[in-house]
Amino acid sequence: MSDQSSTKTVAFDVVGVSKKYPGVTALDDVSLTGYAGEVLAICGANGAGKSTLARLLAGQEQPTDGSIHIPGWDKPVSGPADAADAGILLMHQEPMIIDDFSVAENVWLRGLSSAGKVRPWGLVPRNRTKATREVLAKVGLQDVSPDRLGRELGPGLRQMLALSRTQVNEHSVLLLDETTASTTEEHFKDVLALVEKERSAGVSVVFVSHRMPEVFSMADRIAVLRNGRLVDVVATRDTTPAEVMTLMIGQAVSAIEAPTTVSAGGAPALTVNALTSGSATDISFSVQPGEVLGIYGLVGSGRSSILRSISGNQSRDSGTVTVSGRVVRAKSPGDAAAQGIAYLTEDRRREGFVKDFTNGENMTLATLKHFSTFGIINRRKENARISELISEYQVKGGPTTYTRTLSGGNQQKVVIAKWLEARPDVVLLDEPTKGIDVGARMNIYQIVRSLADDGKAVVVVTSEAEEALMLCNRILVLKEGRFVGEFTPATSTTDDLIRASLAGETA
């Protein structure tokens, strides 16, 4: 990483900035400087103020107190248009993709604007086709057709498509607000290459994240926020992930106990035989009671197809699923829950909860019959159980708080509580910690381990090799729809899993 201790060119200067909402102080007297040709990571737990700071820099919100200075821009950044003109480009955690626009139209979205309104689709000039393909290749999307619609892309591809705009919009400051939360390890190398290119070009890159391996692989400095205040700014080379995480949450992070192999002496809780669905082909495996089985693979390997077909979210072409010896033919998630299977989707914001429901309404959504007599809900009984769940899962906000307003970690705990209330024998988790900070992530890990301790069979799909080894008793690696290896944490490394997922090599 570059040493900028001698000559530094200021790219932005945040001076005494505070941001207050009714009853909440999101940022409190924060001063921070970003430099050209530098990657500055901003870390903190959920609710620390990271995204608020990014939105202020991007002109999407205005500070309550203090000021933000951009060299060469002699007035406040009063809105997104000002930010763009001042050379600030913001990439959101939730990729800004228009579903009904083609990939090419999404790439050139700003260039399609006229008088502040996006022109009808179909107006990307034909002579931009070659340029579009070149742009897509720079972010690892060389195999994606420019004519595909945005809605046809999964979360990882949508995020990389959004990042392609860095190649077609001029900027001097690039804000990456949790943009790697939806990407997987094979796409992270494309993000890393993009960031290195930006740094070399003299761009000031601000990387908002809580994923320590990514922070330490790209950042020159790390600014840590906690409860809206700037705790410290440290040089990456002078600190460690453990020290940064301690700054983030105010206490040392205790490691969870390493998983061990679960004996296969008894009858499996879940058996999948010759399942074919979506991208997954001829999949067979079993899970013991009390076992956490990991399924690791790259985007397009068929990971999610396996869980979605088991849980009734997706039809299967062939194969059987049995739970404790009973054949399960689920036609919907509710049907699966009634037969002992709970499924937590990868995309919690679109499929995990009802955005216009409160925490209480979402938590009991799958189990209303437990509180009903002849179709009439006993609200006192329901509210009592909701209060217990709020406490048990440590969900911030009360029963009447809208789930959509919570942090990612708290939203995930609401979704987990909803499905575990159905008392399943088998729990399927698709990317359970995506977009969740380190504190909440450890909380989710503890919940998963407690499920296994209670005798549940747990299947975790993850795109993070490190997470698979930390959380799972056994890991199956998927490549192009088929299993290519089986690993145990005691004898395996992240390189073993990644190598198998890329080349099908198990040694």
N, C-alpha and C positions, 0 to 999 in steps of 0.2 A: 504494500500500500504506500501511497505517496506521502512524503514528509513535507508538510506545508508550514513548518514552524518559522521559516524565514520570510518568504514573500507570499502573502495571501491576498487574493482579490475578493472583496465582499460581494456576495450574490444577493443576500437579503439580511436584514437586521430587525429582529423582533425586540422591542424595547418596552419592558414593564407591562406586558399585555395581560389583561384579565378578561374573562368572558363569563358573564353571569346570566342565568336563566331564573325564572321564578322559583325561589327556594333552593337553587343549586348554583354553586360556583364551579364551573367546568375548568377554568384556568385562573390561576391566582398569581399575578405579578411575575410572569415568565419573560426572561430576556435570553435570547439565543441568536447566534450569528451563523449563517451558512456561507461557505466559500466556494468559489468556482473550482471545478476539477476535483471536488471532494464528495464522498458519500457520507452523509450524516444520518445515522439511524436514530429514530425516536422510539423508545421502548417504554412500556408500562403495562400494568394490568388493565383489564376492561374497566372503563370509567375513569382512567387516569387523566384523560384530556388529549390523547394523541390525535385522534381524528378531528377534534375541535380545532387544534392548532393547524392541522392541514387545511381545514375548511377556511380558516381565517387567512392563511397565506394565499389561498386560491380565490379569495374575494367572495366566497359563498356566504360568509357571515362577517359581521363587523365587530371589532373588539369593544367591550364595555369601557375599558380603560387601556391606556398605552397606545403604541403605534407600531406600524410595520413599514420599513423603508426598503425600497427597491432601487438600487443605483440606476440612474438614467430615467427613472419614472418619478417625476416631481410632485405627485399628488397621491392621496390615499387610493389603495386598490378597492374601489367601491362596489365591485361586482365581478362576475366571471368574465365578462367582456373586457373589463379593465385588466384583469389578471392575464388574459390571453395576449393583450396588446403589450403588457409589461414583460412578457416572456415566461409566464408561469403556466405549466401544464400539469393538471391533476389527473391521476389515474386512481379510480375508486376501488374499494374492496369488491363491491358489487359492480361488475363490468357494465358500462353504459352501452348496451347493444340494442338496436331496434330490430325486433324479431321479424318484421315484415320487409326489412331491407336485406339486400344481398350482402355477402361478405365484402365485396368490392365497395358497395355504397357505405357500409359501416367503416371501412378503412378511410375513405375520403369524406367522411361525414361533415366536417367543418367546411371543406371546400365546396360542398353542395348547398351551403347556406346562401340565402339571398334576402336582404332586408330583414334579417333575423328569423326568417322562416325557412324550414327545410323544403326544398323543391320536391315534387313527386319523384318516386323511385324510377329507375330506368334511365337516369340522365348522366350516369358516369360515362364520360367519353370513351369511345372504343379504343382510342390510342393509349388509354391508361391500363389496358389489360396486362401488358408486359410489366409495366411499373408496379401494378398491384401484386403480381406474382412475385416480383423481386422483394417487395415489402413483406409479404407473407413469409417468404423464405427466411428473412432476417429474424423472425420470431418463432421459427420452427413449424410454420404452417404451410410448408411447401406442398403438402399433399392435399390441402383443402382447396376445393374449387371456388374461384371468386364468385361463381353464380349461385352457390348454396345460400339458402336463407339463414338469417341469424338464429331463428328458432330451432334449427336443426342441429345446432352445436351444443355439446355438453358444457358443464361449468368451466373445466380447464381450458377448453378451446375458446370459449367466449372471453375468458380473461386474456388469453394471448392475442386474440383479435383486437381487443381494446388497446393492448400495449402496442399493437402495430401502428397506432396513430402517432407514437413518438417519432416515427420515421418520416412523417409527412407534415408535421406541424412544428414550426420553428419555436424554440424555447431556450431559455438560459437556466431555468429552475424546473426540475422534474420532481413532482411529488408522487411517490408510490405509497398509497394508503392501503396497507394490508393486501396488496395486489397479488401476493404469492399464496394467499389463503386457499384459493381455488385451484392452484396449479399443483402438478405432481412433480416428482423428482426429475423425470426426464425433461420436463419443460423448464424446470428451474435453471438448468444449464443455459437455456436460451435467454432467460431473464438476466442471469449473471453476465452473459456475453453482451447483452444490451446495455447493462449498467456500466460495464467496463468501457464500452464504446462512448457512452455519454460522458463518463469521467475524463476520458482522453480528449474529448472535444471541448473540455472546459465547462461542462454543464455542472451545476450544483444539484446533486441528487439527494433528496430527502426520502429515506426508506422507513416508513412506519410499520413496525412489526413486533411480534413477541416470539418469533421463531429463532431461537438462539443460533442454531447452525447457519442459518441464512444471514443473520446479522453479522456474525463473525467472519463469514466468507466474503462479504462485500464492503463492510463499513470501515471508514477511517476513524470516525469518532462515534460515540454513543451518548445520546442525551436521554436521561431517565426521568420520566414523570411519575409522580405518585400523588393521587388525590388532588390533581390540578396544579401541583407545584413542581418546579424543576428541582430534582434532588441532586443531580450531579451530571457533569459532562466529562466523559473519560475517553482517552485514546484506546482504541480497540486492542492494540498490541500490549497495553499496560494492564489489562484486566482479564477476567475469565467469565465464562457463561454463568457460573455459580455466583460470582460477585455481582453481576448485573441483575440476576434474578432476585438476589437478596435486596438490592436497591429497589427493585420493582415492587416487591410485596412487603418490604419492611421486616422480613425475617428469613432465615435460611430455609431453603426448600429441602424437605426431607425426601430422600429417594424411596420409592416403593420397593418392596422386597422382590428380588429376581424370581421370575416364574420357574416352576419345575415341571417335569413331565408328569402327566396324569395317567395313572394305570388304566389299561383297557380291559380290566378283568370282568367288568359287568356288562350288561346290555347297553348299547348306545342310546342316548336320549334323542339324537337326530341321525338319521341315515338318508343320504342322497345317493341314488343309484342311476347311472347312465342318463343324467339330465342334459338335455340340449335346449337352449333358449337364447335368443338374441345372439350375442357374440360368443357365448359359452357352448362348448361341444363335448358331449359324452363325459360329463362331470360326475365323479363318484367320491364320496368321503363320508366319514361318520364322526360324531362328536360325543364324548362321554359326559355324563352328568358331572358338573364341577370343572369342566374344561373350557378354556378360552382358546378357540382355534382362530388363527389369523389367516387371511387370504390377501396376499400381496401381489401386486401387478401394476403395470403401466396403464395409461389411458388407452381404452380400446381393447384391453385384454379380456374383457368379459366379466370383470369383478362384480359390478353392480347387477349384471344380468342374472347371476346366480342367486343373489339375495332377493331380487325383485320377483323372480319366478317362483322361489320357494314360498314367498309371502303373499302371492296372489296379485301382485302389482303388474305382472307381466305374464303372458301365456307361455307355456312351454311346449316344445314340439314333441318331446318324448321324455321318458324317465319317471322315476317314482320318488316320493318323499314320505318318510315315516317318522313319527314322533312317538317314542316309547313303544314301538311296535305297531302303532296305528297308522294306516295309510292316510295321508293328508292330501286333499285336493282343494286347495284354497282358491277361490275366485275373486277375492278382494282382501285387503288388509284386515277388515273386520271379521271376515270369514276365517282368516288365518288365526286371528287372536282367539276366536271361539274354539279353535282346535289346538291351542297351546303355543302359538308362534307369535312373537312380537317383532315388528320390523321398524327400525328407525332409519329414515331416508337420508341420503347424502345431502339433499337440498332442503334443509329444514325450513327456510324462509318461504319456499313455494309450496312444499308438500307436508311439512312437519306440524304446522299449527295453523289455525284460522286467524288471519291477521286482525280481524275486527272483533275477536273474542278476548276476554280477560284471561289472566292466569288460571283462575278458578274454572272458567268455562272450558278452557283447553285441557286442563288436567283431568277432568271427569268426562270428557267427550266420548272416550271409548268405553266407558263403564257406567253410563247413565242407568242401566237396568239394575245396578247394585243399589241405587237410591230410589227406585220406583216401585210403586205398588199399583197394579192395574193401569199403568201408563202415567200415573201421577207422581211427580218427583217430590221427595221429602227434602225440602230445601235445608232444613235444620241439619239433617244427617249429612247432606252433601257438603254444606259449608263447614261442618266440623271436620270432615275428612280433608277438605281443601286446606284448612289451617294446619292440619297435621302434615300434609305433603309439603307445604311451603316451608315448614320448619325442618322436616326430614331431609329435604334436598337442598336446603339453604338457598332458596330462590329469593333474590332481592325484589322488593316490591310486594305489595299485598295481593290478596285474591282479586281485587278489582282493578289492578294494574293491567293495561293492555300488553300482551306478550310481545308485540312488535316493537315496543319501546325499550325492551331489555337488551342487555349486551348478548353477544353470541353464546357465551357460556351459560348464562341464565336461561336463554331461550332453549338451549339444548337440555337443560335440567327439567324444564317444563315438559318437553317432548318425552323424555325418558320416564318421568313420573306418570304421564298419560298412559303409556303402553305397559309399564310395569304394574299399574293398577289392575290390569287384566289377568295378572298372576300367571304369566306364561311359563312353560317348561323350557322353551327355546327362545333366545333373544338374538336377533340379527341386527348388527350395527354397521351402517355404511358410512365410513369416514366420520366417526363420532366426535373427533376433536378438531375438525376443520374450522379455521377462523376463531379459535378459542385460545385465550392467553394462558400462560404457564400455570398461574394459580388455579384457574378453573379447570385446566387440563388435568392437573393432578387430582382434582376432585372427581372428574369423570373417570379417571383410572381407578380410583378407589371404589366408585360405584360399580364398575365392571368387575373388579375383583370380588366385591361383596356378593354380586350375583353368582359368581362361580362358587364362592364359599357356601352359598345357600343351595347349591346343587343344580343350578341352572346350566344348561349347555349354551355357550355364548360363541357366536361367530362374528369376528371383527374384520371388515374390509378396510384396508388402509393403504395409502400411497406413500407412507413414510416407513422406511425399513427400520429406522431406529425405534419408532413406536411399536412396530410389530414385535421386535425383540424384547422390548421393555414390558409389554403387556400380555403377550400370548404364551401359552404353554407349548404350542406347536404352530408352525407356519407352513402353509402351502403356497407355492409361487405359481402364478398363472402367466402364461404367455400365449398370445393369439388364440385364446379360448380354451386352452388345455393346461392341465397341471404339468409342470416340468421339474418340480423338486419339492422335497419336504425337509424342513429344518427345525432344529430345536435351539432355543436361546443359549443354552450352555455350551454348545459346540459350533456356533455360527456367528458371523459378523454381518454388518450392513453390506459390505462388499459381496458376500456370498449371495445375499438376496438380490441385489441389484444385477450382479452378473447373470444369475439364472433368469431374471425377468427380461434381460436384454438379449441374451444369446442362448438361453435354454441350457446353460452349463451348470452342473451341480457340483463341480469340483474345480 
